[in-house]
Amino acid sequence: MLKEFEIAGYDMPCVDLAVNVDVFPKPNGGTGINAMSWQGGGKVATGMVAAARLGAKCAMIGAVGSDDYGEFCLRDFERHGIDISGMKTRQGETTSLSIVLSDRETQGRSIVYRSGTANPPYVGGDRGTNSDGVSVVFYPLMPHMWQWNQPSGQRKREPKSSWTPIPTHRK
């Protein structure tokens, strides 16, 4: 069965633990937490969630580990309406984890991370098929922008330029 998406992302998503403090603690010091949240992370994954929130039909291709963080990533994509039929769960592998510490004083951030071992499926050439059963057809995309109109308080998207959907399917 062929599925078409406006945007398909290819990545190894991760989980971010975002922590905000007033001031970064000095070595051997401590500080209280202002806010903390668990979030899906990774540049491509974050872009897919943002596009889905704006109404684009999105799909994610990649891999997560068989750990709790991998399960979190998959459920987060589903919660945002992103198709995950191109995602693989790698048994015995791990999903990347980042702790993102930001402070209000400098509005800076520092990241400590553990890289996961769940590599995304290889997709090569113009048409890639691999042993994971994921087949992807890549089409060149035209520059695409959305214009949001709000007549009567309703959001409506209108394409400002043409685009080509990316069909993907699972064998």
C-alpha positions as CSV (number, residue, x, y, z in Angstrom):
1,M,0.0,0.0,0.0
2,L,1.4,3.4,-1.0
3,K,1.1,6.2,1.4
4,E,1.8,9.9,0.5
5,F,3.1,12.5,2.9
6,E,3.9,16.1,2.6
7,I,7.1,15.7,4.6
8,A,9.0,12.6,5.6
9,G,11.9,12.8,8.0
10,Y,14.9,10.4,8.4
11,D,16.6,10.3,11.7
12,M,17.5,8.5,14.9
13,P,15.3,10.4,17.4
14,C,16.2,10.9,21.0
15,V,14.6,11.9,24.3
16,D,15.4,15.2,26.0
17,L,15.1,16.0,29.7
18,A,14.8,19.8,29.6
19,V,15.7,21.4,32.9
20,N,15.6,25.2,33.6
21,V,17.3,26.9,36.5
22,D,17.9,30.5,37.5
23,V,21.7,30.2,37.4
24,F,24.1,27.4,36.4
25,P,25.6,26.0,39.6
26,K,29.3,26.3,40.2
27,P,31.4,23.1,40.4
28,N,30.4,21.1,43.4
29,G,27.4,23.4,43.9
30,G,23.7,23.0,43.4
31,T,20.6,24.9,42.5
32,G,16.8,24.5,42.5
33,I,14.9,23.6,39.3
34,N,12.4,26.1,37.9
35,A,10.9,23.8,35.3
36,M,11.5,20.3,33.9
37,S,9.9,18.3,31.1
38,W,10.5,15.2,29.1
39,Q,10.4,15.8,25.3
40,G,11.1,14.1,22.1
41,G,14.3,15.4,20.6
42,G,16.6,15.4,17.6
43,K,16.7,18.0,14.9
44,V,14.7,16.1,12.3
45,A,12.2,14.7,14.9
46,T,11.6,18.2,16.3
47,G,11.0,19.5,12.8
48,M,8.5,16.7,12.0
49,V,6.5,17.5,15.2
50,A,6.5,21.3,14.4
51,A,5.3,20.6,10.8
52,A,2.6,18.2,12.0
53,R,1.4,20.8,14.5
54,L,1.1,23.2,11.6
55,G,-1.1,20.7,9.8
56,A,1.4,18.9,7.4
57,K,0.9,15.2,6.8
58,C,4.2,13.8,8.1
59,A,6.0,10.5,8.4
60,M,9.1,9.5,10.3
61,I,11.7,7.0,9.1
62,G,14.4,5.8,11.4
63,A,15.1,3.7,14.4
64,V,14.9,3.7,18.2
65,G,16.1,1.2,20.8
66,S,13.9,-1.3,22.6
67,D,14.2,0.8,25.8
68,D,11.6,3.0,27.5
69,Y,13.1,6.1,25.7
70,G,12.4,4.5,22.3
71,E,8.8,3.7,23.3
72,F,8.5,7.4,24.4
73,C,9.7,8.6,21.0
74,L,7.2,6.4,19.1
75,R,4.2,7.4,21.3
76,D,5.2,11.1,21.0
77,F,5.2,10.9,17.2
78,E,1.8,9.1,17.2
79,R,0.4,11.7,19.7
80,H,1.3,14.4,17.1
81,G,-0.3,12.5,14.2
82,I,3.0,11.4,12.6
83,D,3.1,8.1,10.7
84,I,5.6,5.8,12.3
85,S,5.3,2.8,9.9
86,G,8.8,3.6,8.7
87,M,10.3,3.4,12.2
88,K,12.1,0.4,13.5
89,T,12.5,-0.7,17.1
90,R,16.0,-2.3,17.4
91,Q,15.9,-5.1,20.0
92,G,18.7,-4.9,22.5
93,E,19.7,-1.4,21.3
94,T,19.4,1.9,23.1
95,T,17.8,5.3,22.2
96,S,19.8,8.5,22.6
97,L,19.2,10.6,25.7
98,S,20.1,14.2,26.3
99,I,19.8,16.4,29.4
100,V,19.4,20.0,28.3
101,L,20.2,22.4,31.2
102,S,19.2,26.0,30.5
103,D,19.4,29.0,32.8
104,R,17.4,32.2,33.0
105,E,20.4,34.5,33.9
106,T,22.3,34.0,30.6
107,Q,19.5,32.3,28.6
108,G,22.2,29.8,27.6
109,R,22.1,26.0,27.7
110,S,24.4,23.1,28.1
111,I,23.7,19.6,27.0
112,V,25.0,16.3,28.3
113,Y,24.1,13.2,26.3
114,R,24.3,9.5,25.9
115,S,24.4,8.4,22.3
116,G,22.1,5.5,21.5
117,T,23.0,2.4,19.6
118,A,19.8,2.0,17.4
119,N,21.0,3.1,14.0
120,P,18.3,4.1,11.4
121,P,17.7,1.8,8.5
122,Y,20.0,2.4,5.4
123,V,18.1,3.9,2.5
124,G,20.3,4.6,-0.5
125,G,19.9,6.0,-4.0
126,D,16.8,7.4,-5.6
127,R,14.8,4.4,-4.5
128,G,16.1,2.5,-1.4
129,T,14.9,-0.8,-0.1
130,N,16.6,-2.6,2.8
131,S,16.4,-5.7,4.9
132,D,14.1,-3.9,7.3
133,G,11.3,-3.9,4.7
134,V,11.3,-0.1,4.4
135,S,11.1,1.2,0.9
136,V,11.3,4.9,0.1
137,V,11.0,6.9,-3.1
138,F,12.6,10.3,-3.0
139,Y,11.3,13.1,-5.1
140,P,13.0,16.5,-5.3
141,L,11.0,19.0,-3.3
142,M,10.2,22.5,-4.5
143,P,10.7,25.3,-2.0
144,H,7.5,25.3,0.0
145,M,6.1,27.9,2.4
146,W,2.7,28.1,4.1
147,Q,0.8,31.2,4.6
148,W,-1.5,31.3,7.6
149,N,-4.7,33.3,7.2
150,Q,-7.0,33.9,10.2
151,P,-10.3,35.1,8.9
152,S,-13.0,34.9,11.6
153,G,-10.4,33.5,14.0
154,Q,-9.9,30.3,11.9
155,R,-6.5,29.1,10.7
156,K,-6.3,28.1,7.1
157,R,-3.2,27.1,5.3
158,E,-2.6,28.1,1.7
159,P,0.4,27.0,-0.4
160,K,2.5,29.8,-1.6
161,S,4.4,27.6,-4.0
162,S,4.1,24.1,-5.4
163,W,5.4,21.0,-3.6
164,T,5.8,17.3,-4.4
165,P,4.6,14.7,-1.8
166,I,7.0,12.0,-0.8
167,P,5.4,8.6,-1.1
168,T,6.5,5.9,1.3
169,H,5.4,2.4,1.8
170,R,6.1,-0.7,3.9
171,K,6.5,-4.1,2.3
